[in-house]
Amino acid sequence: KSDSAVPHVQGCIWPATGIPSFILQVLPAPASVHSSIDPGEGYQVIDLEGLGDQAAVAIQQANPQYGTATGVAILGLAKGDYMVTLSPVRLDIQEGSPQFELLKKVANNAAQKL
Protein backbone atom coordinates (compact mmCIF):
# COMPACT_ATOMS: atom_id res chain seq x y z
CA LYS A 1 0.00 0.00 0.00
CA SER A 2 1.44 3.37 -0.99
CA ASP A 3 1.83 6.15 1.56
CA SER A 4 3.70 9.43 1.25
CA ALA A 5 4.36 12.56 3.25
CA VAL A 6 5.57 14.27 0.07
CA PRO A 7 3.57 14.74 -3.16
CA HIS A 8 4.79 12.56 -6.06
CA VAL A 9 6.89 10.33 -3.76
CA GLN A 10 5.72 6.80 -3.06
CA GLY A 11 6.45 5.01 0.15
CA CYS A 12 5.72 1.69 1.69
CA ILE A 13 3.75 0.85 4.80
CA TRP A 14 5.18 -1.97 6.88
CA PRO A 15 5.09 -4.86 7.07
CA ALA A 16 6.89 -5.27 3.77
CA THR A 17 7.84 -8.77 2.73
CA GLY A 18 11.34 -10.08 3.35
CA ILE A 19 14.19 -8.26 5.05
CA PRO A 20 15.16 -5.05 3.23
CA SER A 21 18.80 -4.24 2.46
CA PHE A 22 18.25 -0.52 1.95
CA ILE A 23 15.54 1.79 3.24
CA LEU A 24 14.93 5.36 2.03
CA GLN A 25 12.43 7.56 3.85
CA VAL A 26 11.22 11.11 3.21
CA LEU A 27 9.99 12.85 6.36
CA PRO A 28 9.25 16.38 7.54
CA ALA A 29 12.50 18.16 8.46
CA PRO A 30 13.18 18.01 12.21
CA ALA A 31 14.71 20.80 14.28
CA SER A 32 17.80 18.60 14.69
CA VAL A 33 18.78 15.83 12.27
CA HIS A 34 21.39 14.69 14.80
CA SER A 35 18.87 13.97 17.55
CA SER A 36 16.15 12.68 15.20
CA ILE A 37 18.32 9.84 13.84
CA ASP A 38 19.96 8.92 17.17
CA PRO A 39 18.89 5.33 17.95
CA GLY A 40 20.41 5.57 21.43
CA GLU A 41 22.83 3.28 23.24
CA GLY A 42 25.20 1.36 21.01
CA TYR A 43 25.38 4.06 18.34
CA GLN A 44 27.61 7.07 17.71
CA VAL A 45 26.01 10.00 15.86
CA ILE A 46 28.32 12.29 13.88
CA ASP A 47 27.30 15.57 12.21
CA LEU A 48 28.26 15.82 8.53
CA GLU A 49 29.29 19.08 6.88
CA GLY A 50 28.50 20.19 3.33
CA LEU A 51 25.28 18.23 2.82
CA GLY A 52 21.91 19.99 2.70
CA ASP A 53 20.88 22.26 5.55
CA GLN A 54 21.87 19.65 8.18
CA ALA A 55 23.17 16.11 7.96
CA ALA A 56 24.29 13.41 10.37
CA VAL A 57 25.15 9.73 10.38
CA ALA A 58 24.43 7.14 13.07
CA ILE A 59 27.17 4.52 13.31
CA GLN A 60 26.27 1.22 14.97
CA GLN A 61 29.02 0.12 17.33
CA ALA A 62 30.18 -3.50 17.31
CA ASN A 63 28.63 -5.76 19.92
CA PRO A 64 29.90 -9.36 19.76
CA GLN A 65 27.27 -10.44 22.30
CA TYR A 66 24.55 -9.68 19.74
CA GLY A 67 26.63 -10.44 16.64
CA THR A 68 26.62 -6.85 15.36
CA ALA A 69 29.52 -5.14 13.60
CA THR A 70 30.44 -1.46 13.35
CA GLY A 71 28.82 0.21 10.36
CA VAL A 72 26.52 2.93 9.05
CA ALA A 73 22.99 2.48 10.39
CA ILE A 74 21.26 5.72 9.30
CA LEU A 75 22.28 8.75 7.27
CA GLY A 76 19.92 11.71 7.61
CA LEU A 77 19.95 14.85 5.47
CA ALA A 78 17.54 17.76 5.82
CA LYS A 79 16.94 20.31 3.08
CA GLY A 80 14.16 22.85 3.31
CA ASP A 81 10.98 21.35 4.72
CA TYR A 82 11.99 17.69 4.32
CA MET A 83 14.53 15.15 5.49
CA VAL A 84 15.79 12.09 3.64
CA THR A 85 16.99 9.15 5.69
CA LEU A 86 18.96 6.30 4.18
CA SER A 87 19.39 3.06 6.11
CA PRO A 88 21.77 0.58 4.45
CA VAL A 89 20.52 -2.21 6.72
CA ARG A 90 22.50 -5.15 5.36
CA LEU A 91 25.05 -3.45 3.09
CA ASP A 92 27.96 -3.31 5.58
CA ILE A 93 28.96 0.29 4.81
CA GLN A 94 31.82 1.71 6.88
CA GLU A 95 32.31 5.40 7.64
CA GLY A 96 35.03 6.86 5.39
CA SER A 97 34.79 4.07 2.79
CA PRO A 98 34.08 4.65 -0.93
CA GLN A 99 30.61 3.16 -0.31
CA PHE A 100 30.01 5.77 2.42
CA GLU A 101 30.93 8.56 0.00
CA LEU A 102 28.49 7.07 -2.53
CA LEU A 103 25.77 6.89 0.15
CA LYS A 104 26.29 10.61 0.87
CA LYS A 105 25.94 11.37 -2.86
CA VAL A 106 22.72 9.34 -3.05
CA ALA A 107 21.30 11.23 -0.04
CA ASN A 108 22.30 14.58 -1.53
CA ASN A 109 20.79 13.69 -4.91
CA ALA A 110 17.53 12.56 -3.27
CA ALA A 111 17.34 15.77 -1.20
CA GLN A 112 17.87 17.90 -4.33
CA LYS A 113 14.70 16.42 -5.82
CA LEU A 114 12.48 17.39 -2.87
TIVEX-691369 format. One record per residue (C-alpha): residue number from 1; x, y, z. Coordinates in steps of 0.02 Angstrom, whole numbers, plus 32768, in hexadecimal, padded with zeros to 4 digits. Example, Ala and Ser with C-alpha at 12.3 -4.5 7.8 and 13.67 -1.06 7.14 Angstrom:
! residues 2
<drenvo><num>1</num><x>8267</x><y>7F1F</y><z>8186</z></drenvo>
<drenvo><num>2</num><x>82AC</x><y>7FCB</y><z>8165</z></drenvo>
END
This chain:
! residues 114
<drenvo><num>1</num><x>8000</x><y>8000</y><z>8000</z></drenvo>
<drenvo><num>2</num><x>8048</x><y>80A8</y><z>7FCF</z></drenvo>
<drenvo><num>3</num><x>805C</x><y>8133</y><z>804E</z></drenvo>
<drenvo><num>4</num><x>80B9</x><y>81D7</y><z>803E</z></drenvo>
<drenvo><num>5</num><x>80DA</x><y>8274</y><z>80A3</z></drenvo>
<drenvo><num>6</num><x>8116</x><y>82C9</y><z>8003</z></drenvo>
<drenvo><num>7</num><x>80B3</x><y>82E1</y><z>7F62</z></drenvo>
<drenvo><num>8</num><x>80F0</x><y>8274</y><z>7ED1</z></drenvo>
<drenvo><num>9</num><x>8159</x><y>8205</y><z>7F44</z></drenvo>
<drenvo><num>10</num><x>811E</x><y>8154</y><z>7F67</z></drenvo>
<drenvo><num>11</num><x>8143</x><y>80FB</y><z>8007</z></drenvo>
<drenvo><num>12</num><x>811E</x><y>8054</y><z>8054</z></drenvo>
<drenvo><num>13</num><x>80BB</x><y>802A</y><z>80F0</z></drenvo>
<drenvo><num>14</num><x>8103</x><y>7F9D</y><z>8158</z></drenvo>
<drenvo><num>15</num><x>80FE</x><y>7F0D</y><z>8162</z></drenvo>
<drenvo><num>16</num><x>8158</x><y>7EF9</y><z>80BD</z></drenvo>
<drenvo><num>17</num><x>8188</x><y>7E49</y><z>8088</z></drenvo>
<drenvo><num>18</num><x>8237</x><y>7E08</y><z>80A8</z></drenvo>
<drenvo><num>19</num><x>82C5</x><y>7E63</y><z>80FC</z></drenvo>
<drenvo><num>20</num><x>82F6</x><y>7F04</y><z>80A2</z></drenvo>
<drenvo><num>21</num><x>83AC</x><y>7F2C</y><z>807B</z></drenvo>
<drenvo><num>22</num><x>8390</x><y>7FE6</y><z>8061</z></drenvo>
<drenvo><num>23</num><x>8309</x><y>805A</y><z>80A2</z></drenvo>
<drenvo><num>24</num><x>82EB</x><y>810C</y><z>8065</z></drenvo>
<drenvo><num>25</num><x>826D</x><y>817A</y><z>80C1</z></drenvo>
<drenvo><num>26</num><x>8231</x><y>822C</y><z>80A0</z></drenvo>
<drenvo><num>27</num><x>81F4</x><y>8282</y><z>813E</z></drenvo>
<drenvo><num>28</num><x>81CE</x><y>8333</y><z>8179</z></drenvo>
<drenvo><num>29</num><x>8271</x><y>838C</y><z>81A7</z></drenvo>
<drenvo><num>30</num><x>8293</x><y>8385</y><z>8262</z></drenvo>
<drenvo><num>31</num><x>82E0</x><y>8410</y><z>82CA</z></drenvo>
<drenvo><num>32</num><x>837A</x><y>83A2</y><z>82DE</z></drenvo>
<drenvo><num>33</num><x>83AB</x><y>8318</y><z>8266</z></drenvo>
<drenvo><num>34</num><x>842D</x><y>82DE</y><z>82E4</z></drenvo>
<drenvo><num>35</num><x>83AF</x><y>82BA</y><z>836D</z></drenvo>
<drenvo><num>36</num><x>8327</x><y>827A</y><z>82F8</z></drenvo>
<drenvo><num>37</num><x>8394</x><y>81EC</y><z>82B4</z></drenvo>
<drenvo><num>38</num><x>83E6</x><y>81BE</y><z>835A</z></drenvo>
<drenvo><num>39</num><x>83B1</x><y>810A</y><z>8381</z></drenvo>
<drenvo><num>40</num><x>83FD</x><y>8116</y><z>8430</z></drenvo>
<drenvo><num>41</num><x>8476</x><y>80A4</y><z>848A</z></drenvo>
<drenvo><num>42</num><x>84EC</x><y>8044</y><z>841B</z></drenvo>
<drenvo><num>43</num><x>84F5</x><y>80CB</y><z>8395</z></drenvo>
<drenvo><num>44</num><x>8565</x><y>8162</y><z>8376</z></drenvo>
<drenvo><num>45</num><x>8515</x><y>81F4</y><z>8319</z></drenvo>
<drenvo><num>46</num><x>8588</x><y>8267</y><z>82B6</z></drenvo>
<drenvo><num>47</num><x>8555</x><y>830A</y><z>8262</z></drenvo>
<drenvo><num>48</num><x>8585</x><y>8317</y><z>81AA</z></drenvo>
<drenvo><num>49</num><x>85B8</x><y>83BA</y><z>8158</z></drenvo>
<drenvo><num>50</num><x>8591</x><y>83F1</y><z>80A6</z></drenvo>
<drenvo><num>51</num><x>84F0</x><y>838F</y><z>808D</z></drenvo>
<drenvo><num>52</num><x>8448</x><y>83E8</y><z>8087</z></drenvo>
<drenvo><num>53</num><x>8414</x><y>8459</y><z>8116</z></drenvo>
<drenvo><num>54</num><x>8445</x><y>83D6</y><z>8199</z></drenvo>
<drenvo><num>55</num><x>8487</x><y>8325</y><z>818E</z></drenvo>
<drenvo><num>56</num><x>84BF</x><y>829F</y><z>8206</z></drenvo>
<drenvo><num>57</num><x>84EA</x><y>81E6</y><z>8207</z></drenvo>
<drenvo><num>58</num><x>84C5</x><y>8165</y><z>828E</z></drenvo>
<drenvo><num>59</num><x>854F</x><y>80E2</y><z>829A</z></drenvo>
<drenvo><num>60</num><x>8522</x><y>803D</y><z>82EC</z></drenvo>
<drenvo><num>61</num><x>85AB</x><y>8006</y><z>8362</z></drenvo>
<drenvo><num>62</num><x>85E5</x><y>7F51</y><z>8361</z></drenvo>
<drenvo><num>63</num><x>8597</x><y>7EE0</y><z>83E4</z></drenvo>
<drenvo><num>64</num><x>85D7</x><y>7E2C</y><z>83DC</z></drenvo>
<drenvo><num>65</num><x>8554</x><y>7DF6</y><z>845B</z></drenvo>
<drenvo><num>66</num><x>84CC</x><y>7E1C</y><z>83DB</z></drenvo>
<drenvo><num>67</num><x>8534</x><y>7DF6</y><z>8340</z></drenvo>
<drenvo><num>68</num><x>8533</x><y>7EA9</y><z>8300</z></drenvo>
<drenvo><num>69</num><x>85C4</x><y>7EFF</y><z>82A8</z></drenvo>
<drenvo><num>70</num><x>85F2</x><y>7FB7</y><z>829B</z></drenvo>
<drenvo><num>71</num><x>85A1</x><y>800A</y><z>8206</z></drenvo>
<drenvo><num>72</num><x>852E</x><y>8092</y><z>81C5</z></drenvo>
<drenvo><num>73</num><x>847D</x><y>807C</y><z>8208</z></drenvo>
<drenvo><num>74</num><x>8427</x><y>811E</y><z>81D1</z></drenvo>
<drenvo><num>75</num><x>845A</x><y>81B5</y><z>816B</z></drenvo>
<drenvo><num>76</num><x>83E4</x><y>8249</y><z>817D</z></drenvo>
<drenvo><num>77</num><x>83E6</x><y>82E6</y><z>8112</z></drenvo>
<drenvo><num>78</num><x>836D</x><y>8378</y><z>8123</z></drenvo>
<drenvo><num>79</num><x>834F</x><y>83F8</y><z>809A</z></drenvo>
<drenvo><num>80</num><x>82C4</x><y>8477</y><z>80A6</z></drenvo>
<drenvo><num>81</num><x>8225</x><y>842C</y><z>80EC</z></drenvo>
<drenvo><num>82</num><x>8257</x><y>8375</y><z>80D8</z></drenvo>
<drenvo><num>83</num><x>82D7</x><y>82F6</y><z>8113</z></drenvo>
<drenvo><num>84</num><x>8315</x><y>825D</y><z>80B6</z></drenvo>
<drenvo><num>85</num><x>8351</x><y>81C9</y><z>811D</z></drenvo>
<drenvo><num>86</num><x>83B4</x><y>813B</y><z>80D1</z></drenvo>
<drenvo><num>87</num><x>83CA</x><y>8099</y><z>8131</z></drenvo>
<drenvo><num>88</num><x>8440</x><y>801D</y><z>80DF</z></drenvo>
<drenvo><num>89</num><x>8402</x><y>7F92</y><z>8150</z></drenvo>
<drenvo><num>90</num><x>8465</x><y>7EFF</y><z>810C</z></drenvo>
<drenvo><num>91</num><x>84E5</x><y>7F54</y><z>809B</z></drenvo>
<drenvo><num>92</num><x>8576</x><y>7F5A</y><z>8117</z></drenvo>
<drenvo><num>93</num><x>85A8</x><y>800F</y><z>80F1</z></drenvo>
<drenvo><num>94</num><x>8637</x><y>8055</y><z>8158</z></drenvo>
<drenvo><num>95</num><x>8650</x><y>810E</y><z>817E</z></drenvo>
<drenvo><num>96</num><x>86D7</x><y>8157</y><z>810E</z></drenvo>
<drenvo><num>97</num><x>86CC</x><y>80CB</y><z>808B</z></drenvo>
<drenvo><num>98</num><x>86A8</x><y>80E9</y><z>7FD2</z></drenvo>
<drenvo><num>99</num><x>85FB</x><y>809E</y><z>7FF0</z></drenvo>
<drenvo><num>100</num><x>85DC</x><y>8120</y><z>8079</z></drenvo>
<drenvo><num>101</num><x>860A</x><y>81AC</y><z>8000</z></drenvo>
<drenvo><num>102</num><x>8591</x><y>8161</y><z>7F82</z></drenvo>
<drenvo><num>103</num><x>8508</x><y>8158</y><z>8008</z></drenvo>
<drenvo><num>104</num><x>8523</x><y>8212</y><z>802C</z></drenvo>
<drenvo><num>105</num><x>8511</x><y>8238</y><z>7F71</z></drenvo>
<drenvo><num>106</num><x>8470</x><y>81D3</y><z>7F67</z></drenvo>
<drenvo><num>107</num><x>8429</x><y>8231</y><z>7FFE</z></drenvo>
<drenvo><num>108</num><x>845B</x><y>82D9</y><z>7FB3</z></drenvo>
<drenvo><num>109</num><x>840F</x><y>82AD</y><z>7F0A</z></drenvo>
<drenvo><num>110</num><x>836D</x><y>8274</y><z>7F5D</z></drenvo>
<drenvo><num>111</num><x>8363</x><y>8315</y><z>7FC4</z></drenvo>
<drenvo><num>112</num><x>837E</x><y>837F</y><z>7F28</z></drenvo>
<drenvo><num>113</num><x>82DF</x><y>8335</y><z>7EDD</z></drenvo>
<drenvo><num>114</num><x>8270</x><y>8366</y><z>7F70</z></drenvo>
END
